[in-house]
Amino acid sequence: MMLRPLLALLAGTAGSFVALSACSAQVPSADAPEAESAPGWQDAPLAAGTWVYRQDDRGSVALFGEPESEAVFLVRCALAERRIYFSREGTLEGGGTMTISTTHGAKSYPAQGGTGALPYAVAAAEARDDFLDKMAFTRGRIAVSVNGMPLVAIPNWPEMIRVFEDCRA
């Protein structure tokens, strides 16, 4: 009868499970200190404000900031050039780097002080830059850091993504 070999196999397997269950997991020593991780950009508080989308004769622009104040961050499509310009409020002496962080990675762009009436650090990307997709699909926020300026964490809303799409059309 086929039942005996099956029972013998099950008995052997059950013995293996009993032997494995006797192995205990290692418990960390109570004396070992836990490593503390430094707060990252994902834990930084979001900057106060909201996104606003506009179109003008140069292309489109998404501005982030509080109402009735200057934008903390803006994304502009220069349609004639098919370039995206990122501008972070603040003074950048000489050149530097603007790093944009997403949940899918980070990318650094060369930055320089803006030439407008207000102080901004400006960086540029091609409209077809693959990193723009990472910005679009990041989970909830991006972070922008520029040499000598505090990091700013900004919510990821459709206005910014719309500017990317305008420049790619």
C-alpha positions in Angstrom: 0.0 0.0 0.0 1.2 3.5 -0.8 0.2 4.9 2.6 3.3 3.5 4.5 6.0 5.3 2.4 3.9 8.5 2.7 3.6 8.2 6.5 7.4 7.5 6.7 8.1 10.6 4.6 5.8 12.8 6.8 7.4 11.5 10.0 10.9 12.4 8.7 9.7 15.8 7.7 8.1 16.4 11.1 11.4 15.5 12.8 13.2 18.1 10.7 10.6 20.8 11.7 11.1 19.8 15.4 14.9 20.1 15.0 14.6 23.5 13.3 12.3 24.8 15.9 14.8 24.1 18.5 17.2 26.6 16.9 16.7 29.9 18.7 17.1 33.4 17.2 20.0 35.4 18.5 18.8 38.2 20.8 20.9 41.4 20.8 22.7 42.2 24.0 21.0 44.8 26.2 24.4 46.4 26.5 24.8 47.1 22.8 23.9 50.8 22.0 21.6 51.3 19.1 22.9 53.4 16.2 21.1 56.6 15.8 20.6 57.8 12.3 20.9 61.4 11.4 17.6 62.9 10.2 17.5 62.9 6.5 15.7 65.0 3.9 12.8 62.7 4.1 12.2 63.6 7.7 12.7 67.4 7.2 9.6 69.4 7.8 7.9 70.6 4.6 8.3 74.2 3.7 5.2 76.3 4.2 3.4 77.2 1.1 1.5 76.0 -2.0 2.2 75.5 -5.7 0.9 77.9 -8.3 1.0 77.2 -12.1 1.2 80.0 -14.7 1.9 80.4 -18.4 3.6 83.4 -20.0 5.2 84.3 -23.3 8.4 82.3 -22.4 6.6 79.0 -21.4 5.2 77.9 -18.1 6.2 78.2 -14.5 5.3 76.5 -11.2 6.0 78.6 -8.1 6.1 77.2 -4.6 5.8 79.5 -1.6 3.4 81.3 0.7 0.7 83.6 -0.7 1.7 87.2 -1.0 5.4 86.5 -0.8 8.2 85.5 -3.1 8.5 81.9 -4.2 10.8 79.7 -2.2 11.3 77.4 -5.3 10.2 77.6 -8.8 10.4 75.4 -11.9 10.3 77.2 -15.3 10.0 75.8 -18.8 11.9 77.9 -21.3 9.9 76.5 -24.3 12.2 78.0 -27.0 15.2 76.2 -25.5 13.4 73.1 -24.3 15.1 73.6 -20.9 13.8 73.4 -17.3 15.2 76.0 -14.9 15.1 75.4 -11.2 15.4 78.5 -9.0 15.9 78.3 -5.2 15.4 81.5 -3.2 18.7 82.7 -1.7 22.0 84.3 -2.5 24.6 82.1 -4.2 28.0 83.8 -4.5 29.8 82.6 -7.6 29.0 79.1 -8.7 27.8 76.1 -6.8 25.7 73.0 -6.9 22.0 72.5 -6.6 21.1 68.9 -5.5 17.5 67.7 -5.8 16.6 64.6 -3.8 13.7 62.2 -4.5 12.8 58.8 -3.2 14.2 57.4 -6.4 17.7 59.1 -6.1 19.3 62.5 -6.2 21.0 64.5 -8.9 23.2 67.5 -8.7 23.2 70.3 -11.2 25.7 73.2 -11.6 24.1 76.3 -10.2 24.8 80.0 -10.3 23.4 83.2 -8.8 20.4 84.5 -10.7 20.5 87.8 -12.6 17.1 89.0 -11.6 16.1 91.7 -9.0 15.7 89.0 -6.3 18.4 86.6 -5.1 17.9 83.1 -6.5 20.3 80.2 -7.2 19.5 78.8 -10.7 20.2 75.4 -12.2 19.1 74.0 -15.6 18.2 70.6 -17.1 17.2 69.5 -20.5 13.5 68.9 -20.9 14.2 65.2 -21.7 16.3 64.7 -18.6 15.3 61.3 -17.1 15.7 62.7 -13.6 12.6 64.9 -14.1 10.6 61.6 -14.1 12.1 60.7 -10.8 11.0 64.0 -9.5 7.5 63.5 -10.9 7.1 60.0 -9.3 8.8 60.7 -5.9 6.7 59.8 -2.9 5.3 63.0 -1.6 8.2 65.4 -1.6 11.5 66.5 -3.0 14.3 68.3 -1.3 16.5 71.0 -2.7 19.9 71.9 -1.3 22.3 74.5 -2.6 25.8 75.3 -1.2 25.5 77.6 1.8 21.7 77.5 2.0 19.4 75.5 4.3 17.8 72.4 2.7 14.2 73.0 1.7 11.7 70.1 1.5 8.8 70.7 -0.9 5.6 68.7 -1.5 5.4 67.1 -4.9 2.3 68.5 -6.6 1.0 68.3 -10.2 1.9 71.9 -11.0 5.6 71.1 -11.2 5.0 68.0 -13.3 2.8 70.0 -15.6 5.8 72.3 -16.4 7.9 69.3 -17.3 5.2 68.0 -19.6 4.8 71.5 -21.2 8.5 71.6 -22.1 8.4 68.1 -23.5 5.4 68.6 -25.8 
